[in-house]
């Protein structure tokens, strides 16, 4: 059997035939030796290197390929499509899920692809390794819900391997756990007779054997451990009697199985809620391509099951080997007072063309078991709606981090979802008695009378004019509460983050700041509220609660009669640099307004200039206490005596004229990244079915759109000069050489994480000069050849005259 192991930045071809465990042991030791060697030798890799190696793997009929690298760029299309080609050629790919744990939303590509076996790490006590990346996949955000990843976990902490010289060395990382699973795959392949391997062995059947045979660990949830710890013997029993079939992973969604089924088990279903989306993966062991024979069907086990309404979205064509099945689950209105458990099965039938020598198509029925908790519809005051639609993520855009104090991770790439980097906040709200729903469509696609508070946190996108008008009406006339947590936005600071990439000969620039303050100001303008462009840092205290303001902004407008809290902070923005010199010279810090609370019409509004205290990624201190007090106010009009002290009530409005408000950048084509600019106003399948087309609102909507947004990305190179840690992470670290580089190069060094994605618009910066240069060279060559011909003619003419 031929295997290929590709470790950190070094492509190593390992051709072996595994016959027994001793041979496998030697293989694994050599793979770990190579892994350590790779850390020492090279500092840069390019997509083209991987493509060449993948082509070699296909040409030499590899069976198993281990890839101990990864990065956040799942829109590196040449790389991703080549991985699809690899698996379509019946090569089983195993890949490390990443070492960005314990943060959520940090899955690395290609391990996050459904056709790849993504491997997480555990220690010898069967605990998830702190460094192991957590799910869910973020490809589907904002209009869907991520898939379960990793697929399995394996031992990846303090694994003994060979030193470069002699002896052994302890290694840790998912880059170590991944080749352990690759070794298990090799053993499993070896037990299948060679004359039957082509019939039953493929990436889907191997993943079926691994996930169905895995041992589920007590404690971690499905987005931490996947199916569980890989179990060689159980997977062997499955493969020993395997017949080509299709299946679903995970094949059970059980709300009573906590914490494994988190976050679903943490919040029950109820009538009138936004659809709860569960995204399962279809594994088709019958063929590289498959089709859905008939739409999925819900089969309730009793009469109560008819209260559940499920809308399905799924892959009509399953390729290569895998597809998706998404359930959009709602409780019907007649179940508004029902409390209990609903059980049943979802079935979907898959077929594939007949294999070689067969006449009939292969067919298989997949079953997904559901066991769901249902409660009566909660009161309006306890229902919170989270705006996911206006969050732009990396990729495709260069979205800078929210806290500028964090230097080792400059990208905001964790999804900004309730169940990724805001998962701790989600758990806190649930434990406090709130019910939190997610909206992945415009603000015109929900019924404001059903919710106590609309929660806007760290948003980067623009707003339709219809959204601005509807929100104003929702707050003033419908009594909707509005809570806004903003972030920094400073054009001078963003310009300083701009850098030139020598690999692609193009400029990279942030598409916005930590939040899109000009857009938020447009949304809040009807209420007389606006944020500024300062980047404030400092510690403060309210009612004995110590908090850190980390790269937040200030309030520049707030109406009279509201309550505004101000504190002395340093302004670390580029425009505030001069001011800071004076402050550090002994001048007292100026108070900056950061928190405002206001009653307007029937509704209530709370605005705060920093979201770092809610984000579990790089959080300094949390402000959950403040969020609870805000939601008490916006949802139930419960006023905390400290927040609403007469000493902070505004007798005069806070007001700055338009010339002092932050402005949009004119050097960025924001429509490339936006779901609003140049786009149609559409309610998608993640909003209430009853209000598709904005039922209840006199707004013009151009219909429904089921298609997920896609972005074309050109990736021409990976990485730059950097060093790497021994855990297997692709996160670059600064060397002494880097420290002397310009600020732009320092940002570049942190950005890449060993990959490079370049939007088409950016790529055009180097493409046009390249075409001009080539054209000029060809023109010069043509002129030179013409002059050479003329010279030869002159010489030949002179010769004839000299010799008549």
PEFEN-V46792 format. One record per residue. N is the residue number from 1. PHI is phi in whole degrees, 0 to 359 (* if undefined). PSI is psi in whole degrees, 0 to 359 (NA if undefined). Layout:
((N | PHI | PSI) (N | PHI | PSI))
This chain:
((1 | * | 137) (2 | 260 | 130) (3 | 235 | 155) (4 | 229 | 125) (5 | 247 | 126) (6 | 239 | 107) (7 | 264 | 195) (8 | 304 | 108) (9 | 63 | 7) (10 | 223 | 120) (11 | 265 | 113) (12 | 244 | 125) (13 | 265 | 123) (14 | 237 | 106) (15 | 257 | 114) (16 | 218 | 164) (17 | 236 | 112) (18 | 275 | 123) (19 | 245 | 334) (20 | 208 | 176) (21 | 294 | 326) (22 | 299 | 315) (23 | 298 | 317) (24 | 298 | 319) (25 | 302 | 317) (26 | 295 | 322) (27 | 298 | 312) (28 | 296 | 320) (29 | 298 | 319) (30 | 293 | 321) (31 | 296 | 319) (32 | 292 | 324) (33 | 298 | 314) (34 | 297 | 320) (35 | 304 | 314) (36 | 293 | 321) (37 | 298 | 322) (38 | 298 | 323) (39 | 298 | 331) (40 | 271 | 335) (41 | 266 | 309) (42 | 247 | 156) (43 | 233 | 0) (44 | 213 | 146) (45 | 217 | 158) (46 | 230 | 151) (47 | 304 | 322) (48 | 300 | 326) (49 | 297 | 315) (50 | 295 | 319) (51 | 298 | 319) (52 | 297 | 316) (53 | 294 | 319) (54 | 298 | 318) (55 | 298 | 321) (56 | 296 | 320) (57 | 298 | 320) (58 | 292 | 316) (59 | 295 | 329) (60 | 260 | 12) (61 | 56 | 50) (62 | 299 | 153) (63 | 257 | 316) (64 | 227 | 137) (65 | 229 | 124) (66 | 256 | 133) (67 | 235 | 102) (68 | 265 | 47) (69 | 224 | 170) (70 | 177 | 165) (71 | 196 | 173) (72 | 280 | 355) (73 | 269 | 91) (74 | 273 | 4) (75 | 254 | 18) (76 | 281 | 83) (77 | 300 | 318) (78 | 302 | 321) (79 | 289 | 310) (80 | 297 | 316) (81 | 292 | 328) (82 | 291 | 326) (83 | 297 | 318) (84 | 301 | 319) (85 | 295 | 322) (86 | 302 | 306) (87 | 290 | 327) (88 | 297 | 335) (89 | 272 | 20) (90 | 69 | 26) (91 | 264 | 127) (92 | 276 | 117) (93 | 256 | 129) (94 | 245 | 135) (95 | 215 | 149) (96 | 288 | 137) (97 | 283 | 341) (98 | 120 | 159) (99 | 243 | 43) (100 | 255 | 15) (101 | 288 | 166) (102 | 275 | 18) (103 | 289 | 147) (104 | 268 | 160) (105 | 73 | 24) (106 | 246 | 24) (107 | 298 | 140) (108 | 260 | 150) (109 | 266 | 139) (110 | 266 | 5) (111 | 297 | 340) (112 | 276 | 0) (113 | 280 | 144) (114 | 290 | 337) (115 | 272 | 357) (116 | 251 | 144) (117 | 276 | 104) (118 | 272 | 130) (119 | 242 | 127) (120 | 260 | 175) (121 | 244 | 144) (122 | 229 | 166) (123 | 260 | 183) (124 | 287 | 353) (125 | 264 | 10) (126 | 63 | 31) (127 | 261 | 145) (128 | 298 | 127) (129 | 299 | 139) (130 | 301 | 330) (131 | 278 | 347) (132 | 291 | 128) (133 | 295 | 150) (134 | 247 | 157) (135 | 282 | 196) (136 | 276 | 173) (137 | 293 | 146) (138 | 252 | 6) (139 | 304 | 321) (140 | 277 | 345) (141 | 291 | 141) (142 | 263 | 353) (143 | 267 | 8) (144 | 208 | 198) (145 | 230 | 143) (146 | 292 | 162) (147 | 273 | 162) (148 | 284 | 124) (149 | 209 | 147) (150 | 289 | 174) (151 | 279 | 313) (152 | 218 | 168) (153 | 237 | 155) (154 | 214 | 167) (155 | 297 | 127) (156 | 217 | 10) (157 | 243 | 128) (158 | 55 | 49) (159 | 273 | 132) (160 | 279 | 131) (161 | 217 | 173) (162 | 284 | 142) (163 | 283 | 166) (164 | 295 | 321) (165 | 272 | 273) (166 | 220 | 165) (167 | 84 | 195) (168 | 238 | 162) (169 | 216 | 144) (170 | 276 | 129) (171 | 236 | 147) (172 | 222 | 151) (173 | 139 | 158) (174 | 292 | 342) (175 | 292 | 341) (176 | 270 | 320) (177 | 296 | 325) (178 | 297 | 310) (179 | 294 | 337) (180 | 298 | 315) (181 | 292 | 323) (182 | 300 | 322) (183 | 294 | 320) (184 | 299 | 318) (185 | 299 | 318) (186 | 300 | 317) (187 | 297 | 317) (188 | 296 | 322) (189 | 296 | 322) (190 | 292 | 340) (191 | 275 | 351) (192 | 271 | 125) (193 | 306 | 141) (194 | 301 | 327) (195 | 286 | 350) (196 | 248 | 355) (197 | 297 | 315) (198 | 296 | 333) (199 | 284 | 320) (200 | 239 | 347) (201 | 266 | 122) (202 | 198 | 171) (203 | 303 | 326) (204 | 285 | 315) (205 | 295 | 324) (206 | 292 | 320) (207 | 293 | 323) (208 | 302 | 315) (209 | 296 | 321) (210 | 288 | 312) (211 | 285 | 326) (212 | 284 | 334) (213 | 267 | 353) (214 | 292 | 152) (215 | 264 | 114) (216 | 291 | 130) (217 | 272 | 146) (218 | 278 | 123) (219 | 121 | 297) (220 | 290 | 151) (221 | 271 | 177) (222 | 295 | 335) (223 | 273 | 1) (224 | 254 | 321) (225 | 244 | 352) (226 | 64 | 229) (227 | 283 | 341) (228 | 126 | 194) (229 | 287 | 132) (230 | 300 | 137) (231 | 232 | 106) (232 | 299 | 314) (233 | 292 | 316) (234 | 296 | 318) (235 | 295 | 325) (236 | 298 | 316) (237 | 297 | 324) (238 | 292 | 315) (239 | 290 | 330) (240 | 300 | 324) (241 | 245 | 25) (242 | 289 | 138) (243 | 234 | 137) (244 | 308 | 128) (245 | 202 | 168) (246 | 251 | 152) (247 | 209 | 173) (248 | 241 | 137) (249 | 232 | 127) (250 | 290 | 153) (251 | 264 | 4) (252 | 222 | 133) (253 | 239 | 104) (254 | 241 | 110) (255 | 292 | 345) (256 | 269 | 356) (257 | 262 | 81) (258 | 252 | 140) (259 | 267 | 2) (260 | 302 | 320) (261 | 272 | 18) (262 | 298 | 143) (263 | 269 | 358) (264 | 297 | 321) (265 | 287 | 351) (266 | 268 | 346) (267 | 218 | 118) (268 | 287 | 169) (269 | 277 | 156) (270 | 200 | 158) (271 | 294 | 145) (272 | 86 | 0) (273 | 274 | 161) (274 | 300 | 149) (275 | 304 | 136) (276 | 270 | 122) (277 | 256 | 129) (278 | 238 | 124) (279 | 250 | 108) (280 | 258 | 162) (281 | 252 | 133) (282 | 269 | 124) (283 | 253 | 119) (284 | 248 | 94) (285 | 281 | 3) (286 | 273 | 338) (287 | 179 | 161) (288 | 295 | 334) (289 | 235 | 141) (290 | 215 | 170) (291 | 221 | 152) (292 | 278 | 117) (293 | 287 | 322) (294 | 210 | 155) (295 | 300 | 153) (296 | 300 | 153) (297 | 227 | 138) (298 | 264 | 125) (299 | 241 | 93) (300 | 291 | 150) (301 | 274 | 345) (302 | 207 | 183) (303 | 297 | 323) (304 | 300 | 333) (305 | 296 | 341) (306 | 287 | 350) (307 | 285 | 345) (308 | 269 | 128) (309 | 249 | 128) (310 | 237 | 126) (311 | 256 | 134) (312 | 250 | 139) (313 | 236 | 141) (314 | 201 | 166) (315 | 281 | 114) (316 | 288 | 329) (317 | 246 | 125) (318 | 257 | 109) (319 | 201 | 143) (320 | 276 | 121) (321 | 74 | 342) (322 | 223 | 160) (323 | 206 | 191) (324 | 231 | 153) (325 | 225 | 110) (326 | 254 | 130) (327 | 256 | 123) (328 | 255 | 100) (329 | 257 | 135) (330 | 219 | 153) (331 | 264 | 132) (332 | 293 | 159) (333 | 301 | 329) (334 | 291 | 351) (335 | 261 | 20) (336 | 297 | 336) (337 | 246 | 7) (338 | 281 | 141) (339 | 224 | 124) (340 | 160 | 199) (341 | 244 | 135) (342 | 249 | 130) (343 | 233 | 156) (344 | 165 | 187) (345 | 232 | 147) (346 | 252 | 128) (347 | 241 | 146) (348 | 215 | 134) (349 | 257 | 130) (350 | 243 | 141) (351 | 226 | 153) (352 | 230 | 154) (353 | 303 | 154) (354 | 298 | 144) (355 | 286 | 171) (356 | 302 | 127) (357 | 91 | 352) (358 | 258 | 154) (359 | 254 | 325) (360 | 265 | 149) (361 | 293 | 149) (362 | 278 | 142) (363 | 218 | 147) (364 | 204 | 145) (365 | 255 | 125) (366 | 263 | 143) (367 | 234 | 131) (368 | 241 | 119) (369 | 272 | 134) (370 | 240 | 137) (371 | 219 | 104) (372 | 242 | 138) (373 | 273 | 137) (374 | 231 | 138) (375 | 231 | 161) (376 | 300 | 152) (377 | 302 | 125) (378 | 293 | 162) (379 | 295 | 154) (380 | 306 | 320) (381 | 297 | 337) (382 | 262 | 3) (383 | 258 | 124) (384 | 242 | 134) (385 | 251 | 124) (386 | 263 | 126) (387 | 275 | 107) (388 | 263 | 338) (389 | 298 | 322) (390 | 267 | 20) (391 | 259 | 120) (392 | 262 | 136) (393 | 236 | 167) (394 | 267 | 136) (395 | 286 | 169) (396 | 265 | 347) (397 | 267 | 157) (398 | 277 | 95) (399 | 258 | 113) (400 | 288 | 159) (401 | 298 | 159) (402 | 281 | 318) (403 | 264 | 114) (404 | 285 | 354) (405 | 284 | 342) (406 | 277 | 118) (407 | 255 | 346) (408 | 262 | 6) (409 | 203 | 91) (410 | 272 | 356) (411 | 261 | 139) (412 | 266 | 86) (413 | 236 | 14) (414 | 268 | 6) (415 | 98 | 336) (416 | 49 | 49) (417 | 245 | 156) (418 | 304 | 331) (419 | 249 | 15) (420 | 243 | 255) (421 | 281 | 0) (422 | 246 | 23) (423 | 291 | 328) (424 | 291 | 320) (425 | 298 | 318) (426 | 300 | 313) (427 | 299 | 320) (428 | 297 | 315) (429 | 296 | 320) (430 | 294 | 318) (431 | 294 | 337) (432 | 273 | 353) (433 | 104 | 6) (434 | 271 | 152) (435 | 247 | 123) (436 | 246 | 126) (437 | 244 | 157) (438 | 247 | 133) (439 | 247 | 116) (440 | 256 | 16) (441 | 236 | 171) (442 | 301 | 165) (443 | 291 | 353) (444 | 278 | 359) (445 | 251 | 26) (446 | 218 | 156) (447 | 266 | 108) (448 | 295 | 337) (449 | 290 | 349) (450 | 267 | 349) (451 | 237 | 142) (452 | 281 | 322) (453 | 217 | 138) (454 | 261 | 123) (455 | 254 | 116) (456 | 248 | 113) (457 | 232 | 121) (458 | 53 | 57) (459 | 260 | 143) (460 | 243 | 348) (461 | 268 | 173) (462 | 275 | 181) (463 | 230 | 139) (464 | 295 | 149) (465 | 299 | 325) (466 | 297 | 326) (467 | 294 | 318) (468 | 297 | 316) (469 | 293 | 318) (470 | 293 | 318) (471 | 297 | 320) (472 | 301 | 316) (473 | 292 | 321) (474 | 299 | 319) (475 | 286 | 308) (476 | 287 | 317) (477 | 261 | 329) (478 | 260 | 346) (479 | 82 | 23) (480 | 289 | 135) (481 | 275 | 146) (482 | 231 | 123) (483 | 239 | 124) (484 | 238 | 126) (485 | 244 | 111) (486 | 266 | 194) (487 | 207 | 181) (488 | 289 | 152) (489 | 205 | 112) (490 | 213 | 116) (491 | 298 | 318) (492 | 299 | 320) (493 | 292 | 321) (494 | 295 | 320) (495 | 298 | 323) (496 | 294 | 333) (497 | 283 | 349) (498 | 294 | 140) (499 | 213 | 156) (500 | 262 | 130) (501 | 263 | 115) (502 | 292 | 336) (503 | 291 | 317) (504 | 253 | 358) (505 | 55 | 47) (506 | 218 | 161) (507 | 265 | 138) (508 | 250 | 138) (509 | 214 | 144) (510 | 299 | 138) (511 | 281 | 342) (512 | 197 | 183) (513 | 273 | 204) (514 | 301 | 325) (515 | 220 | 162) (516 | 269 | 84) (517 | 295 | 318) (518 | 303 | 322) (519 | 291 | 317) (520 | 299 | 322) (521 | 295 | 323) (522 | 298 | 319) (523 | 293 | 324) (524 | 267 | 355) (525 | 303 | 319) (526 | 300 | 342) (527 | 258 | 3) (528 | 73 | 31) (529 | 241 | 140) (530 | 207 | 144) (531 | 265 | 160) (532 | 257 | 197) (533 | 240 | 18) (534 | 285 | 154) (535 | 244 | 99) (536 | 262 | 140) (537 | 223 | 141) (538 | 158 | 170) (539 | 258 | 147) (540 | 208 | 171) (541 | 219 | 135) (542 | 233 | 122) (543 | 53 | 38) (544 | 84 | 356) (545 | 271 | 115) (546 | 279 | 132) (547 | 221 | 159) (548 | 243 | 127) (549 | 266 | 109) (550 | 247 | 100) (551 | 59 | 40) (552 | 268 | 176) (553 | 245 | 180) (554 | 246 | 169) (555 | 264 | 131) (556 | 249 | 344) (557 | 220 | 136) (558 | 199 | 137) (559 | 290 | 158) (560 | 294 | 143) (561 | 96 | 348) (562 | 276 | 177) (563 | 244 | 121) (564 | 236 | 129) (565 | 253 | 129) (566 | 237 | 148) (567 | 215 | 154) (568 | 281 | 123) (569 | 225 | 162) (570 | 271 | 142) (571 | 261 | 111) (572 | 263 | 10) (573 | 289 | 163) (574 | 300 | 321) (575 | 288 | 344) (576 | 261 | 9) (577 | 297 | 316) (578 | 297 | 319) (579 | 299 | 321) (580 | 294 | 325) (581 | 300 | 318) (582 | 292 | 320) (583 | 297 | 318) (584 | 289 | 346) (585 | 274 | 0) (586 | 120 | 354) (587 | 286 | 139) (588 | 298 | 143) (589 | 292 | 143) (590 | 275 | 141) (591 | 290 | 138) (592 | 238 | 127) (593 | 289 | 129) (594 | 232 | 341) (595 | 227 | 128) (596 | 226 | 141) (597 | 229 | 137) (598 | 209 | 138) (599 | 262 | 131) (600 | 218 | 119) (601 | 60 | 228) (602 | 274 | 351) (603 | 252 | 179) (604 | 222 | 144) (605 | 231 | 138) (606 | 228 | 131) (607 | 231 | 141) (608 | 218 | 141) (609 | 271 | 10) (610 | 215 | 138) (611 | 246 | 356) (612 | 302 | 330) (613 | 284 | 354) (614 | 252 | 344) (615 | 267 | 120) (616 | 290 | 347) (617 | 278 | 115) (618 | 64 | 28) (619 | 292 | 137) (620 | 269 | 299) (621 | 226 | 149) (622 | 270 | 157) (623 | 235 | 38) (624 | 299 | 326) (625 | 300 | 321) (626 | 290 | 319) (627 | 299 | 319) (628 | 297 | 317) (629 | 294 | 323) (630 | 294 | 316) (631 | 292 | 327) (632 | 300 | 320) (633 | 287 | 308) (634 | 291 | 327) (635 | 267 | 326) (636 | 234 | 2) (637 | 58 | 35) (638 | 269 | 119) (639 | 256 | 120) (640 | 290 | 136) (641 | 295 | 330) (642 | 282 | 315) (643 | 296 | 329) (644 | 248 | 37) (645 | 291 | 145) (646 | 298 | 338) (647 | 290 | 341) (648 | 250 | 6) (649 | 287 | 138) (650 | 271 | 111) (651 | 282 | 332) (652 | 237 | 147) (653 | 290 | 149) (654 | 278 | 122) (655 | 212 | 129) (656 | 235 | 142) (657 | 288 | 171) (658 | 302 | 330) (659 | 294 | 340) (660 | 261 | 356) (661 | 278 | 150) (662 | 299 | 144) (663 | 243 | 160) (664 | 284 | 152) (665 | 283 | 143) (666 | 258 | 355) (667 | 259 | 12) (668 | 235 | 129) (669 | 277 | 86) (670 | 293 | 337) (671 | 296 | 339) (672 | 296 | 329) (673 | 253 | 342) (674 | 277 | 147) (675 | 266 | 3) (676 | 246 | 306) (677 | 295 | 121) (678 | 74 | 11) (679 | 248 | 162) (680 | 278 | 149) (681 | 278 | 108) (682 | 225 | 134) (683 | 270 | 118) (684 | 266 | 182) (685 | 287 | 358) (686 | 265 | 5) (687 | 257 | 175) (688 | 296 | 131) (689 | 299 | 326) (690 | 293 | 339) (691 | 245 | 17) (692 | 300 | 137) (693 | 82 | 16) (694 | 54 | 56) (695 | 304 | 133) (696 | 94 | 355) (697 | 231 | 139) (698 | 273 | 71) (699 | 235 | 149) (700 | 273 | 116) (701 | 235 | 138) (702 | 266 | 27) (703 | 105 | 189) (704 | 255 | 148) (705 | 228 | 114) (706 | 268 | 348) (707 | 281 | 130) (708 | 288 | 145) (709 | 291 | 144) (710 | 232 | 152) (711 | 229 | 131) (712 | 276 | 129) (713 | 229 | 135) (714 | 254 | 123) (715 | 243 | 112) (716 | 254 | 352) (717 | 194 | 160) (718 | 232 | 128) (719 | 84 | 177) (720 | 200 | 184) (721 | 298 | 118) (722 | 196 | 165) (723 | 249 | 163) (724 | 230 | 147) (725 | 281 | 166) (726 | 273 | 9) (727 | 274 | 354) (728 | 95 | 3) (729 | 286 | 148) (730 | 269 | 12) (731 | 286 | 118) (732 | 287 | 148) (733 | 245 | 153) (734 | 287 | 139) (735 | 260 | 173) (736 | 299 | 327) (737 | 296 | 321) (738 | 296 | 328) (739 | 299 | 333) (740 | 271 | 358) (741 | 288 | 167) (742 | 291 | 164) (743 | 301 | 319) (744 | 301 | 318) (745 | 291 | 329) (746 | 293 | 319) (747 | 297 | 319) (748 | 299 | 318) (749 | 296 | 327) (750 | 277 | 332) (751 | 294 | 319) (752 | 290 | 322) (753 | 46 | 34) (754 | 70 | 28) (755 | 207 | 166) (756 | 220 | 122) (757 | 240 | 135) (758 | 231 | 117) (759 | 300 | 153) (760 | 304 | 322) (761 | 298 | 319) (762 | 289 | 320) (763 | 299 | 333) (764 | 296 | 341) (765 | 296 | 325) (766 | 264 | 337) (767 | 292 | 315) (768 | 297 | 310) (769 | 300 | 326) (770 | 295 | 316) (771 | 297 | 317) (772 | 299 | 317) (773 | 297 | 314) (774 | 296 | 317) (775 | 299 | 316) (776 | 298 | 320) (777 | 296 | 316) (778 | 296 | 321) (779 | 296 | 315) (780 | 300 | 318) (781 | 297 | 319) (782 | 296 | 316) (783 | 296 | 318) (784 | 298 | 319) (785 | 294 | 322) (786 | 296 | 317) (787 | 295 | 323) (788 | 297 | 318) (789 | 298 | 318) (790 | 296 | 320) (791 | 297 | 318) (792 | 297 | 321) (793 | 296 | 318) (794 | 298 | 316) (795 | 298 | 315) (796 | 295 | 324) (797 | 294 | 319) (798 | 295 | 323) (799 | 296 | 320) (800 | 293 | 324) (801 | 292 | 326) (802 | 285 | 336) (803 | 233 | 81) (804 | 289 | NA))
